Amino acid sequence: MRLAPALLTVLLLTPMARRPALAQQPAWVAQLGYTPDQVFPARRGLHGMPFVDVVIEGTKQRLLFDTGDMAGLTLATNLINRLELPETGRWDRLDSDGHVIGSYRRVQARAVILFGRALSDQTILEFSDADLGGLVGPDALPGTRFTLDYRSELLAVASSSLQNAPRGFVALPLTRSARLPRLILAVGRVNGRPVLMEFDTGASRTNIDPQLVQELGLARSGDGVRIDSLALGPLVFSVPSAKVDSKAGIDPTLTPALQLAVGSDILAQVIITVDYAGGRLLVRDTRRP
């Protein structure tokens, strides 16, 4: 399916989803300096994870906004076949331990609309997942700062850095990965121990490295382990059942090593702002008024 220029113009000028009126938007939109045209829907879907609208070759898709996706815009095999996107090469998909779990196609879409921008000749990566149509990673964001609010189901993007953290937000320094510049990393504490953490909206549950599980002697709980205290600055959460999964392969050069991924189970309880240019992660607790 190919998109005619006139249709592309119509789609670009037509909102992909109704945005809240200014008076209906949460207070953080103005507090963090966003304008209404920088705010987009991020609907909670599978396992409570956030999904955004993407138009590919004139067809609207709802794809997972996955901050752990460093590969690029990806699309499931059946959708690539349905859209008849031409293959341009191959790529290897890796798991969080760095092992190859599959070889897939690189394809090209002539027209993509994402976060209000019309993009042409975009590379899309094939992947296979029975439950997901595709992924949108942080590299697809048009600016250098974004805010995600699970409760309001909104995602805002901007190119300006913040001067000061608004009242109610906790600021943590970002740890930067030279290998993966948009990986969201900060140091928190697990049962009192400092731990380098990734913030991964594409993980339905918090993940913890098996070595850290052993060192802390964490008790089994369900099909994972219980974390009594996961602290982000002064904010403390409990994880009834964290998935045990190695994080070593994401970036083996990190010091200290990456040992935990904060998933949507915890992120759904906060408003998170990532300021890449300013080197800060801002978190606000939404468990209380």
N, C-alpha and C positions, 0 to 999 in steps of 0.2 A: 504493500500500500504506500503510495507516494503522496506527499502533501503539496498541493498547489500553492503558489505564493499568496494568492488572495485568501485562501483558507488559513494559512499560517498567520496572516495579519489579523483575521477575525479572532482566531484562538488566542493570540497574544493580548488583544484588547478585551477579551471576555474573561472575567475572573474564573479560575478553575473551581473555586468553592467560595461560598459567601463568607466574607470576613466580618468579624464583629465591628459594629459602629464604634467610633472613638469613645463614646460614653460607656460602652459595654466592655471595653477592654480592661484587663486588670491593671492595677496601679503601677506595676513594675514596667509597663511599656513606656510610660512617660518618665519614670524615675531613672530608667536606664538609657534614655535618650533615643528611643525608637520612634519612627513616624508610622502612621497607619499602613502605608504601602510597603513597609518592611516586615510586616507581621503576616504569617501564613498558618493555615490549619495544620495540625499534627495530630491526627485522630488516633486514639488508642485502639489497637486491634489485637492480634494474636498474642496471648500471654500478657496483655496490657502494654505491649511495646508501641512506640510511636510510628505512625505511617504518614507519608506525605504524597501529594498528587504530582504526577509527572505525565506530560503528554509526549508520546513517542509516535512519530509518523501519524499524527492526527488522532491517536487512540489514547484515552486517559487511563493511566495505571496508578494504583495505590501501592507504593513501595515502602519498605521498612527504612526509616532513617536510622542508620547503624553507624554510630561513632567509632565502632571497632573495625569498620570496613575501610581498609587502606588500599584496596585494589582499584576502585573506581566504580562508576555506574555499572551495575550488574542486572541481568535479566534472566529469568528462568527459561529453560530450553523450549518449553511449549509455546511461550510468548514470542521468542525469537523466530521460531518456525512459523507461527501464525502471521507475524508481521513481515516474513520473508526478508529478513535483514541479511545482507551479503557478508560472507566470511572474509576477513582480512588477515587472519593469522591465528595463533594458538597461545594459551597461557596456562600455567600450572597454579592450581589453588592449593594453599598450604593451610594446615590446622594451626592452633595456637602453640603447638610444640615445634613448629617448623617443618613438619613432614608433608610431602605432597599427597593430597587426597584425591586428585583428579586432574585431567587435562581437558581443557574446554576451548571453545571457539572465541576469537575476537571478531566482533561484527561492527558494522557501521550503520548509523541512523542519519538520514539526511536532515531531519528536523526534530528537535527536542525542545520542550518548554519546561523549565525547571526554576522554581523560586522567582517567577516573574520575568525570566530572561529567555529569549529565543536563541537557541544554539543550533549551529549547522554542522553537518559532517562529524557527529560525535561517535567516538569509540565506546562500545558497550561490550561488557564481558559476560559470557554465558556462565551460568552456574546451575546446579541441580539441587532443589529443595522441594519436597512434596508440599510444604505448607506456605511457602513464600513465592511471590511473583518476581521479586528482585530487591536490590539494596541500593540506597543512596548514602554515600559516605560523606564525611565532613569536607573532603576536597571539592565537592560539588557546590558548597556554599559560596555565594558571590562576595562575601566580605571577610573580615578578620575577627569578627566577634559574633557570637550567637547566644540566644537564651532559649531554653526549652522548659516549658511548663506543662507537665503531664495533666495536672488537674484542670487547667483551662484549655488543654489541647491546642496549644499555640507554640509556634517556633518563630523567633524574630532574628533577623540578620542585619548587620551593619558593618561599615568599613572603618568606623572611628573607634579609638581606644577610650576606655573610661578613665577619668581623672581620679575619681574617688568612689569607693564602694558605698552605695546607698545604705541607709539605716536598715538593719535587719539582715543584711547579707554578710556572711563570713567569707573572707578572702584568703585563699591558699595560693602559694607560689606554684606555677606550673613547672614541672620537670620536663625538659625538652629532649626529644629523640631526634638525633641528627639523621637517622635512617628514615624515620616516619614523622615529619614535622607536625602533622595535625593529629597525632596520637595524643589523647587527653590523659595526662599523668600528673599525679600529685601525691604527696606523702600524707598518709593517715595513720591510724593506730588500730591494731587488732589485738584485743585483750591486753591493751597497754603497750604493745610492741610497735615501734615505728615500721611501717611497711609502705613500699612504693605501690601505688594502685593505679589501674587504668579505669576510666569511666566509660562504660560500654552499654549504650542503649540497645544494642542488638543482642545482648544477653538477657534472657528472661529472668535468670537467677544470678546472684553473686557467685563468682567462681574463685576458688582459692587453690594455690599451688600445693601439691601433695607434700613437698618438703616442709612448708610452713605448717601444714596440718600436723605432721609428725613432731616438729620442734615445739609446737604449742600444746600438743597432746589433746587435740580437740576431739570431743565425743561424737560418735556416729549419731545421726538424726535423720530418719527417713532414708532417702537415697543419697545423702550428703553428710555434712558435719554441721554442728551448731556453733555459731559465733555469738558469744554473749555480748561483746562490745566491739562495734566497728565505729570508730570515731573519726569525724571530719572536722578538725578544729574542736570547738566546744559541742558540736552536734554528735550525739551518740545514738546508734541504732543497734538492734539485734537482728541476727539472721537465723531463722529457725532451721534452715537446711541449705547450706551453701554447697554448690557442686564442686567436687574435687577434680581439678583439671589443670594440667601444667600450662604455665604462661611463658616458659623459657624461650620459646621460639619466636615470639612476637618481635623482640629486639634484644638479642643476646649481649649487645654491647652496653646495655644500661647498667649503671652503678648508683645505688644498689639494684639488685635484680628485681624485675617485676614479679610480684607474688600474689596479686589479687586483682580481680576485675569487679568493680561495683556495677551490678546489673540493674535492670529496670525495677526489680523488687524494692530497691532502696531509692533509686532515682525518681520513682513515682511519688516519693514522700517529700521531695524538695523541688525548688526552682533552681536550675543550674545555668550559669553564664560562663562561657569560655571566651576569654579575651586573649587571643593569640598574640596580638601586637603588644599588649600590656604585660603578658606573661603571668596572668592571674586566672584562677578559677574562683568564681563567686557562687556561694551556695546559700539558699534561704530555706529554712524549715517550713513546711506547709502542714505539719501535723497539728499545729495549734493556730488559732486566729492571729 
